[in-house]
Amino acid sequence: MKRILHMTLGLILASNLSHAQLKYSNDIIKTGAEQTERYIDKLKGKRVALVANQTSIIGNTHLLDSLLKRGVKVVKVFGPEHGFRGKASNGTEVFDEIDQDTGVKIISLYGEKRKPSKEDLIDIDILIFDIQDVGCRFYTNINTLRDIMESSARYGKELMILDRPNPNAYLIDGPILDMKLKSGIGQFPIPISHGLTVAEFAQMVNGEGWLADGLKCKLNIIKNANYSHNMLYKLSVNPSPNLNTEAGILLYPSTCLFEGVALNHGRGTDYPFTVVGGPMYKGIYSFSYVPVSMPGRAEDPLYQDQTCYGLDLRNYDLEKLVKSRKINLTWMIELYSKFPDKAKFFDRSIHRQIGNIDYLSGDSEFKKQIEAGKSEEEIRKTWEPSLEAYKKMRKKYLLYD
């Protein structure tokens, strides 16, 4: 269970510098989990369940190990998509198990069930949610959080949230989900990049009435210390198997949209979400790479063992990305314009990996806009009214400046 981790760093967006120059700063931010003095006494004598994965850390130690060492009675752990240790591929069913190191029972919330049952919680006094999120609507941790909140509220359990910074908190962008397109990768009327920590999102869930049957969850939030939304947070643990680089995490709000088109976006490589291409671009782009099968990450990637040509974003200027405060649409527009058979660009039939672009974007007009050759500015104008309304609503739930 013990893990050797690199020191967590805070990337700070210095507001007093021109061009939003980024600076690194060590040991400025303290996550909720790290502030044990603020919550350990509240757990004494209680039966505790964790909602956790490989990102639930205090320094070099997993939260489960830390609490057990301090005498906290952890009865069970609930694991989200990718499993408790974060080793399962995206969308892969995860099964219940017993943790080999501690003997604690692990119940999967990404298998037969998606939320704890009454029986799961009957021997629990309090749940603790501590999972690192990346701030995107289609990243399923917020779905798990809502389900945990609903079960906690329905069965009269308190939910403690150990908050963590959102590495994409600077970015509030994308179309608001049309609830007619509600799916497993989009369940809330929020933009692609929502600009909230998980604790702030939990407050929004309660405040906007997004729990079933009018339920409200009793929350106990342990905030991040020394944190604001102007800070970019460099993760010390991969939040999922295919978000394994700083560039991938910051590019994710933009490049995950390529899951809805007939292109490989780095699955089957060591740099997912930072390259995009396909065999059809041979002679158009000079950069190339070959996706291969990677058990636990990409068993059957699109264009497996074929040479793909396209865009290499691994060295893209992340400072430029942050300064823009926008999802990058130019890559999608460019790759569509150069795609030889445009009728197949959004074709889902060629591989199971390709998702529905409508569900990913949350907007049935997005595909039509790309096909019609609309400019980035023209597309963005259609987002503005609902996006501005969201930003106003969001302010009610902020815990940080």
N, C-alpha and C positions, 0 to 999 in steps of 0.2 A: 504493500500500500504506500509505503514511503516513496517519495519521488524527489529526485535531484532536479531542481529548477533553476533557471537563470533569475537574476534579480529583476523584479518588476520595475519598469521605468514609466514615468509619465512624460508624454509628449505634450508640451504646452504651447497653445496658440497665443502668442504674446500680443495683446490688443494694442499695445503702445508702439509696435513696430510697423513700419510701412510694409505693404505687400504681404501681410499676415505671415511673417517669417516664423518658421517652426523652431522651437528649441527643446532639447531634452532636459529633463530634471529628474534626479534620482530621489526616491524616498519622500516625495511630496504627498502623494495620495495614499490614504489608508482605506482599504476596503472595509465593508461592514464586518466580514469574517475576522479580519485582523484585529479588530477592537474587542477582544474577548472580555475585557473588563466591563463592557457595556451590556453583556447579555448572559454571561456564564451563570450568575446567581439566579437568573430567571428560570434556569433549566434544572436547578437542584431539586431532587425529589420527584421529578416529572418523567414520564415515559415519552421519549422523543422519537420522531421519525424525520429522516432527512429526505429532501428532494435534491439530488446532487449528481454530479458526474466528475470527470477528471479535472475540471476547472475549479472545483470546490476546495481551495487550498488556503492555508495560512503559512506564508513563507515557503518552506520546503516540505510541509506536512499536509496531508489531506485532512479536511475538516473532520471526517469520521474518526481518524486516528487521534486527532487532537482532543475531541470531545470525550472519547473513551478513556484517554489517558488522564483526563481531568475528573473522571468519575461520573460523567453524564451517562444515563441509561438510554442508549440508542437501541431501540427495539427493532427498527427496520429502515431500509432505504428504498426510496422510489427512484427509478432511473428513467430518463427521457429518451428521445431519439438518439441513436448512436450508442446507447447503453451507459451503464454506470462508469465504465472506464473509457468511453468514447471511442471504441474500436470498431463498431459496426458501421457499415456503409450507409449512405443516406437512403431512407425509405425501407431499410431492411428490418424485418420483424426481430425484436429482441425478446429473449425469454427470461423467466424468473431464474434465480440462482442463489446460492449461498456464497458469500464472500469468503474466499479461501484464507485470507489473512486474519479476519476477525470473527468469522462465524455468523455475522449478521446477515439476515435474510434480505435479499434484493428483489423487489417487485418491479417488473417492467411496466412502464406506461406507454410503451411503443410495441405492443403485441396484441394480445386478445383484449386488453382494456386500455383506455386512455385516461382514466381518472380513478382515484381510490374509491373502493366501495365502502359501504357501512361496516362490513366485516374487516376490511383492511384497517379501519381506523378505530375499531372498538377498544383496542388495547393501547391507544395513543392519547396523550394529553395535549401535545403541541407538535406542530410540524414546522420544520425549518427549510426554507427555500434558499439555496445558494448555488446558482448556476450562472456562468458568464454568458451574456448575450452579445450580439453584434449589431443590434439596432435596426433590423430589417423585418418587414412584415412577413416575408416568406421564410424566415428562420424560425423553426417551430417551437423554440423554447417559450415564447409568449403564449402559445396555445396551451402548452403544458401548465404554465402558471395560471391561466384562467381556469383550467380544469381542476387544479389543486385548490384554488380559491373556492370554486363551486362546491367541491366535496367538503372542504373545511367548514364552509357556511352551512351547508345542509345538515351536517352531523355535529355541529356545535363545537368545532375545534378552532383554536387560535393558530394563526399562521404568522410566523416570524420570517421576515425577509432580510437576509444579509445582503445588502445592496453592493453592486459592483459597477464601475464606470462603463459607459457605452463607448467603445472605440470609434464609433461613427456618430457620436452625439452632436457634432458640429453640423451635421447634414440633416435637413428636413426637406425632403424633395420626393417628387413622383406623384402620379395620380392617386387620388383617394380611391380605395377599393369600392367598386360598385357591388353592393351586397348581393346582387343577382349572380355574381361570380364568386360567391363564398365557396371556399374549398379548404382542403388540408393545408394549403400554402398561403391562405389568406382568409382570415375569419373576422377581421375588424375593419371598420371604416376609417382607416388610417393610411398615410402615404407609404410608399416603398421603404423609405428611410424615415423613421418616426421621431428621432431625436429625444428619446427617453431612456432612463435606466429602467431596470425591471421593477424597482419599487415605485417609481413614478407611473409606470404603466399599470401596475396593480391598483394604484389610486384612481387612475382613469377608468379601469374596469369597474370598480365600485361606483364611482361618481356618475358614469354614463349608463349605468344599469345594464351591463353586458353579461351579467350572470343570469342563469335561468330562474324563472319563478320569482323575480324580484329580490333574490337573495343578496345579502351584503356580507362580505367576509371581514372578520375581525383581524386587523393587521397590526403587527408590531414591527416597525421598520427600524433597522439599524443602518443609518446613513453612512455613506462614504465621508471620510474626513478630508479636509483641505482640497475639495474637488469642486469644479464648476463645469458647465457644458462647453466652455472654451478650451478645455483640456482634452487632448487626444491621448488615449491610454494604450500603451504598447503591451499586448498580452504576453505573459510568460509561459502559458500553456495553450496549445492549439484548441480552440473551442469545438472543433470537429475534425475528422480525418482529412478533409479536403480544404480546410482553411488553415493552412500550415505555414503561411508567411505573412509578414506585416502588409506587404503589397496586396496579397490576396484578400485580406480582411478589409482594407480600405477600398479596394476596387469592387468588392462583392456587390454593393448596391447597384453598380452599373453592369458588371459582367455576368451576374446571375441571370439576367434577362436572356442571355444566349442559351439557357436551358430550353427556351421556347422556340428555337430555330434549328435548322439542319446543319449545325456546325458543332465541332468539338471545342469546348472552352477549357481545355486543360485537364479534364478527367482522364486518368490513365497516364499522367505525367507527375513529376515531382513539383509542379508549379501550377496547380489548378487555379482557375479564375484570373490568371495573369497572361494567358495566351488564348487566341481564338483563331480557328481556321478549319480548313477542309481540303480534300484532294482536288476539288474543282478549281482552286485558285492557283494551280501550278502555272507558271509563266506570268502570273499577275503579281504575286508577292515572292520575295526572295527568301524570307524567313520560313523555316520548316521545322517540324517536330513529328515524332511518331508515338501515338498513344499505345499503351500496352496494358494487358490485364494486370491489375493490382488487387489481390485479395484483401478485403477489408476496406478498400477505398474505391476501386472501380474495377469490378470483376469483368465487365463486358462494355468497355467504353465505346462510344461512337467512333467509327473509322479505326477500330483496333488494328494494329500492325500495318496501317497505311500511312504514307507520308502526307501530312497536312501542311498547307501553306496558308499564311495569314499574318495576323498582328502579334507582335511580341511586346507585351506591356510590362514585363518584369522590371524594367528600368524606367518606367514612366515616372515623371516628376510628381511625387506624392504631395509636395508642397503646393504645386500648381493645382492638383486635385482638390486639396483642402481649401485653398484660396477661392476656388470657383464656387464652393458650397452648392454644387449641382451634381446630379447624376449625369454621367457623360453619355449623350445620345449619338455623338458623331460617329462612334465606332459601329453602331448598329446601322446607321444611315449609309455609311461608307461600304460596309460589307454587303448590304443588300444591293446597293447600286452596282457592285462588281460581281455579284452572283450570276453565273451564266444562265441558269434556268430559274428565273425569279418565281415561277409558279410553285417551285419546290422549296423555297426558302423557309416557309413555315410548315412544311409537310411533316406531320407527326408519324406517318406510317412507316418511315424508313428505319426507325429504331425506337425501342422502348424508353430510351433515355430522354427523348425529346418531349418536353411538356407542352402544355397549352399556353401560348403567349398571352392569351386573354387573362388566364388565371394568374400568371406571373406578374403582369403589369397591373392587373386589377381594373383594366379599362378595355372594353371591346373596340374602342376607336383606335387604339394604339397601332394595331396591326394594319388597319386601313390607312392610317396616316403614313406609315413607313412605305406601304405599297404605292401610295399616291405621290410619293416624293416630297412630302412636306418637310420644311426645314425644322431644325431644332427649335428655333424661336416660335414658329407656328404651332408646333406640338405643345410647347410649354404654355402658351397662352390659353390653351384649353384646360390646363390644370389649375390655373391661377385662382379662380373664385373659390373652389372647394378647398384648395391648399391653404389659402389665407384664413378661411373659416376654421380649419383644423388648427392652425397655429394659434389662433385666438383661444380656442377651447383648451389646447394643450397647456397654456399658461396656468390654468387653475390647479394643475396637478404637479407642478414643478417643486422639487425639494432643494434645488441648487440654482445659483445665479445663472 
